[in-house]
Amino acid sequence: MKKEKLQFSWHDTRFRSWIYQAIVLVLVVYCGWYLINNTMQNLAARNIQTGFAFLNKEAGFAIGETLIEYKLTDTYWQAIKVGLLNTILVSVIGIILSTILGTIIGVARLSTNWLVNKLASIYVEVMRNIPLLIHLFFWYALLTEMLPGPRQALSPIDGVFLSNRGIKVPAFEGPSLVWMLWALLIAVFCAFFLAKFAKNKQNKTGQTTPVFFISLGLFLVMPLLAFLLSGGQVEMIKPELKGFNFVNGWSFSPELAALLLGLVLYTAGFIAEIVRSGIQSVSKGQWEAGESLGLSKTQTLRLIVMPQAIRVMIPAMSNTFMNFTKNSSLAVAIGYPDIVSIVNTMLTQTGQAIEAVMIIMLAYFTLSMMIALFMAWYNKRMALVER
């Protein structure tokens, strides 16, 4: 169909739409310029410096938990990196754990067992209807007030200690540990390509491949081979009580543990509802088809129903994952040094309020966009291809 030529007349709908859009654009630009200009004038009138040059100055405050090296003499920029990595750590671990727990509870809500069904329903209603901040305060108070001091620490497993100073677990050190981690990473890639190969083989020949058991074997055998070939130089160092606290081993502070518990248990309630509704969106005939093929209910759920339900769940899951990351900003309420907590300290020392808020906004915007792009890629990969 031939496209009509644009006429510079008010009677042409396309011309009118361009005029309206141009007017809106001018208004937006003017409002933005007015706000920025007014802000700069007010800052200048009060002799408040602007800009990000302060990021290269010495921070001068301590951070309790760091994934990278940090000292009091490091710059504000290094402190911001510490806070961002702490936020990413909580987000990655929490999203994985809440997805696993939420999926289990969501499936349990559809169980024909009355007790399992009701317990899952009660969990969802209780967790979703209590504010997240209350969750965090509850778990933080429980971990710091109910657990004993380091000298009377609980030890449910040998080498693991629970106290009001946090959770201490054995640490593994040695040259072979690096080789084992590389072997585990290679095993992950092998399992990924094996799954693709098995899927193509099944589409062409109809023959199935025991991907799960082969992948499990790779995860067990390859790190073990790396351990043996590198000389077996891995040592498990258990925590020891010295003075008023434990030394050695890996430590999880009460703030980190409370934050993860609160976020995971709260978010799992929402994920459970997404999983339940996604499974229920698949027609009953798919279950009957699985039964007619001689599959058990578990096999039908895993092989037939869940792959179709995932396509419905992905958009809602994307929003939930992004909300999880943004909700982690409540860590400041219980003292965990995430990006918000560290930038707030920086703001108190420097008075650079606008820059501090911009840093926080940019950090969460970047993390949310990364999650959104990944989930969009996964959604496209899982979408049905139509002719």
C-alpha positions in Angstrom: 0.0 0.0 0.0 1.4 3.4 -1.1 2.2 5.7 1.8 0.4 9.1 1.5 2.6 12.2 1.2 2.8 14.4 4.3 0.9 17.6 4.0 1.9 20.6 6.1 -1.7 21.3 6.9 -3.6 21.2 10.2 -6.1 18.8 8.5 -3.4 16.2 8.1 -3.4 13.9 11.2 0.3 13.1 10.9 1.2 16.7 10.8 -0.9 17.5 13.8 0.6 14.6 15.8 4.1 15.9 15.0 3.1 19.4 16.3 1.7 17.9 19.5 4.8 15.8 20.1 7.0 18.8 19.5 5.1 20.9 22.0 5.3 18.2 24.6 9.0 17.8 24.0 9.6 21.5 24.4 7.6 21.5 27.7 9.6 18.6 29.1 13.0 20.2 28.2 11.9 23.5 29.6 10.8 21.9 32.9 14.0 20.0 33.2 16.1 23.1 32.5 14.1 25.1 35.0 14.5 22.5 37.8 18.2 22.1 37.2 18.9 25.8 36.9 16.9 26.5 40.0 18.7 23.8 41.9 22.1 25.1 40.8 21.3 28.7 41.8 20.1 27.6 45.3 23.3 25.5 45.8 25.5 28.4 44.7 23.6 30.8 47.0 24.4 28.5 50.0 28.0 27.9 48.9 27.4 24.2 48.5 29.8 22.5 46.2 28.5 20.2 43.5 30.1 17.5 41.4 31.7 14.1 42.0 35.2 15.1 42.7 34.7 14.1 46.4 34.7 10.5 45.4 38.5 10.5 45.2 38.8 11.8 48.8 39.6 9.5 51.8 36.4 7.9 53.2 37.6 7.6 56.8 34.9 5.2 58.0 34.9 1.5 58.6 32.7 -1.1 56.9 31.8 -4.3 58.8 31.4 -6.7 55.8 33.4 -6.5 52.6 33.8 -8.8 49.6 36.9 -6.8 48.4 39.7 -5.2 50.3 38.8 -2.0 52.0 40.7 0.2 54.5 39.8 3.4 56.4 42.2 5.3 54.1 40.5 4.2 50.9 38.4 6.6 48.8 34.6 7.1 48.8 34.6 5.4 45.4 36.1 2.2 46.9 33.5 2.3 49.7 30.7 2.6 47.0 32.1 -0.4 45.2 32.0 -2.4 48.5 28.3 -1.4 49.1 27.3 -2.3 45.5 29.0 -5.7 45.8 27.2 -6.3 49.1 23.9 -5.4 47.5 24.6 -7.7 44.5 25.6 -10.6 46.9 22.2 -10.3 48.8 20.3 -10.0 45.5 21.9 -13.0 43.8 21.7 -15.4 46.8 18.2 -14.2 47.8 16.7 -14.5 44.3 18.0 -18.0 43.9 16.8 -19.1 47.4 13.4 -17.4 47.2 12.8 -18.9 43.7 13.5 -22.4 45.0 11.4 -22.0 48.1 8.6 -20.2 46.3 8.4 -22.9 43.6 8.2 -25.7 46.3 5.4 -23.8 48.1 3.6 -23.0 44.9 3.5 -26.6 43.9 2.5 -27.6 47.5 -0.5 -25.2 47.2 -1.9 -27.5 44.5 -1.3 -30.7 46.4 -4.2 -33.1 46.9 -2.9 -33.6 50.5 -5.1 -31.5 52.7 -2.5 -30.7 55.3 0.3 -29.8 52.8 -2.2 -27.6 50.9 -3.4 -25.7 53.9 0.1 -25.3 55.4 1.3 -23.8 52.1 -1.7 -21.5 51.9 -1.2 -20.3 55.5 2.5 -19.6 54.7 1.6 -17.5 51.6 -1.1 -15.5 53.4 1.0 -14.8 56.5 4.2 -13.9 54.7 2.6 -11.6 52.1 0.5 -9.7 54.6 3.2 -8.7 57.0 5.3 -5.7 55.9 8.8 -6.5 54.8 10.4 -4.1 57.4 8.6 -6.0 60.2 10.1 -9.3 58.8 13.6 -7.8 59.0 13.2 -6.4 62.5 11.7 -9.8 63.7 14.6 -11.9 62.3 17.2 -9.4 63.4 15.9 -9.4 67.0 15.6 -13.2 67.0 19.2 -13.7 65.9 20.7 -11.1 68.2 18.5 -11.5 71.3 17.5 -15.2 71.3 20.8 -16.7 70.3 23.5 -17.1 73.0 26.9 -15.3 73.1 30.0 -16.8 71.5 31.1 -18.7 74.6 27.7 -20.6 74.7 27.3 -20.8 70.9 25.0 -23.5 69.5 26.7 -26.1 67.3 24.1 -28.1 65.4 26.9 -29.5 63.2 30.5 -30.0 63.9 32.4 -26.8 63.0 29.2 -24.7 62.6 28.5 -22.2 65.4 25.4 -20.0 65.9 25.6 -17.0 68.2 24.5 -13.5 68.5 27.7 -12.5 66.7 26.5 -14.4 63.6 27.0 -17.7 61.9 30.5 -19.3 61.7 31.2 -22.1 59.3 34.4 -23.9 58.3 36.5 -22.4 55.5 38.4 -24.2 52.8 41.8 -23.0 51.8 44.6 -24.4 49.6 46.0 -24.3 46.1 43.7 -27.1 44.9 40.6 -25.1 45.7 41.1 -22.8 42.7 41.5 -25.8 40.4 38.3 -27.4 41.8 36.3 -24.2 41.3 37.5 -24.0 37.7 36.6 -27.7 37.2 33.1 -26.9 38.6 32.7 -24.0 36.2 33.7 -26.3 33.3 31.2 -28.9 34.5 28.4 -26.2 34.4 29.3 -25.4 30.8 29.4 -29.1 29.9 26.0 -29.6 31.4 24.6 -26.7 29.5 25.8 -27.9 26.1 24.7 -31.5 27.0 21.2 -30.2 27.7 21.1 -28.5 24.3 22.5 -31.7 22.6 20.0 -33.9 24.3 17.1 -31.6 23.3 18.2 -31.6 19.6 18.6 -35.3 19.7 15.2 -35.8 21.1 13.6 -33.5 18.5 15.3 -35.5 15.7 15.2 -39.1 16.9 12.8 -39.1 19.8 15.4 -40.7 22.0 15.9 -39.2 25.5 19.3 -38.7 27.3 19.6 -38.9 31.1 20.8 -35.3 31.3 20.3 -34.9 35.1 22.3 -37.9 36.1 25.1 -37.2 33.6 25.3 -33.6 34.8 25.3 -34.7 38.4 28.2 -37.0 37.6 30.1 -34.2 36.0 29.5 -31.9 39.1 30.9 -34.6 41.3 33.7 -36.2 39.2 35.3 -33.1 37.7 36.1 -31.3 41.0 37.3 -34.6 42.4 39.7 -35.1 39.5 40.9 -31.5 39.8 41.5 -32.2 43.5 43.5 -35.3 42.9 45.5 -34.0 39.9 46.4 -30.8 41.8 47.9 -32.7 44.7 44.9 -32.7 47.0 46.0 -29.5 48.8 42.8 -28.3 50.4 42.5 -27.8 54.1 39.3 -27.3 56.1 39.8 -24.6 58.8 37.2 -24.7 61.5 36.3 -21.7 63.6 37.8 -21.4 67.0 36.8 -19.5 70.1 39.5 -17.0 71.1 38.7 -14.4 73.7 35.2 -13.0 73.2 34.6 -14.1 69.6 35.4 -16.8 67.0 38.4 -16.6 64.6 39.0 -18.4 61.3 36.3 -19.8 59.1 33.7 -18.0 57.1 31.4 -15.6 58.9 27.8 -14.6 58.2 26.8 -11.6 60.3 23.4 -11.3 62.1 22.6 -8.4 59.7 23.3 -10.5 56.6 21.5 -13.5 57.9 18.4 -11.5 59.0 18.3 -9.6 55.7 18.4 -12.8 53.7 15.8 -14.6 55.9 13.4 -11.7 55.8 13.7 -11.1 52.0 13.6 -14.7 51.0 10.7 -15.7 53.2 8.7 -12.6 52.2 9.4 -12.9 48.4 8.8 -16.6 48.4 5.2 -16.0 49.3 4.7 -13.9 46.1 6.7 -16.4 43.9 4.5 -19.2 45.3 1.4 -17.5 44.0 3.1 -16.9 40.6 4.0 -20.6 40.3 0.5 -21.7 41.4 -1.3 -19.5 38.9 1.2 -20.4 36.2 0.5 -24.1 36.7 -3.2 -23.6 36.8 -3.1 -21.7 33.5 -2.2 -25.0 31.8 -5.3 -26.8 30.7 -6.4 -30.0 32.5 -6.0 -31.9 29.2 -2.2 -31.6 29.5 -2.4 -33.6 32.8 -4.6 -36.1 31.2 -2.3 -36.4 28.2 0.6 -37.2 30.6 -1.4 -39.8 32.3 -2.4 -41.4 29.0 1.3 -41.7 28.2 1.9 -43.6 31.5 3.7 -40.7 33.2 3.4 -40.1 36.9 2.1 -36.8 38.3 5.6 -35.7 39.1 6.8 -36.5 35.6 3.8 -34.9 34.0 4.5 -31.7 36.0 8.2 -31.6 35.2 8.1 -32.6 31.6 4.7 -31.3 30.3 3.1 -28.8 32.6 6.0 -26.8 34.0 7.6 -26.0 30.6 4.3 -24.5 29.5 3.7 -22.7 32.8 7.1 -21.1 32.8 6.1 -19.0 29.8 3.2 -17.5 31.8 5.3 -17.0 34.9 8.4 -15.2 33.4 6.9 -11.6 33.2 5.6 -11.7 36.8 8.9 -13.3 37.9 10.8 -10.5 36.3 8.9 -7.9 38.3 9.4 -9.9 41.5 13.2 -10.3 41.0 13.5 -6.5 40.4 11.4 -5.8 43.5 13.7 -8.1 45.5 16.7 -6.1 44.5 15.1 -2.8 45.3 13.6 -4.1 48.6 17.2 -5.0 49.7 17.6 -1.2 50.3 15.8 -1.8 53.6 19.0 -3.3 54.8 19.9 0.1 56.2 17.2 -0.4 58.9 19.2 -3.3 60.4 22.7 -2.1 59.8 23.8 -4.2 56.9 26.3 -2.2 54.8 24.6 -2.2 51.4 24.9 0.6 48.8 22.2 2.7 50.6 23.8 2.5 54.0 27.3 3.3 52.7 26.1 6.2 50.6 24.1 7.6 53.5 27.3 7.6 55.6 29.1 9.3 52.8 26.3 11.9 52.6 26.5 12.7 56.3 30.3 13.4 56.0 30.3 15.4 52.7 26.8 16.9 52.5 26.7 16.0 48.8 23.0 15.1 48.9 22.1 15.4 45.2 25.1 13.3 44.1 24.5 10.7 46.8 20.8 10.3 45.7 22.0 10.1 42.1 24.5 7.3 42.9 21.8 5.3 44.7 19.3 5.7 41.9 21.9 4.8 39.2 23.0 1.7 41.2 19.4 0.3 41.5 18.5 1.4 38.0 21.5 -0.5 36.6 20.8 -3.7 38.6 17.1 -3.6 37.6 17.9 -3.2 34.0 20.3 -6.1 34.1 17.6 -8.3 35.6 15.1 -7.0 33.0 17.4 -7.7 30.1 18.3 -11.2 31.3 14.6 -12.1 31.9 13.6 -10.6 28.5 16.3 -12.8 26.8 15.0 -15.8 28.8 11.4 -15.0 27.9 12.3 -14.8 24.2 14.2 -18.1 24.4 11.2 -19.9 26.0 8.6 -18.3 23.7 6.8 -20.6 21.3 8.0 -20.0 17.7 5.1 -19.6 15.3 5.2 -20.0 11.6 
